[in-house]
């Protein structure tokens, strides 16, 4: 049995084309990347909603961009 790579393109069919799938993959990787909290330094910094980022450990919240935090 051959193991395949995990892909974020599971729901996208070939009908969408290569360009949109590549763009979606790039955005998805940035969105799901591990981030460090500015205040406590833990890796539990996640996106709560569009533009709202929060640390699960210390509760620190910050407003940023939709898919990434620019600090």
Secondary structure as UniProt FT lines:
FT   TURN            8..11
FT   HELIX           14..16
FT   HELIX           18..32
FT   TURN            38..40
FT   STRAND          45..49
FT   TURN            50..51
FT   STRAND          52..55
FT   TURN            56..58
FT   STRAND          61..63
//
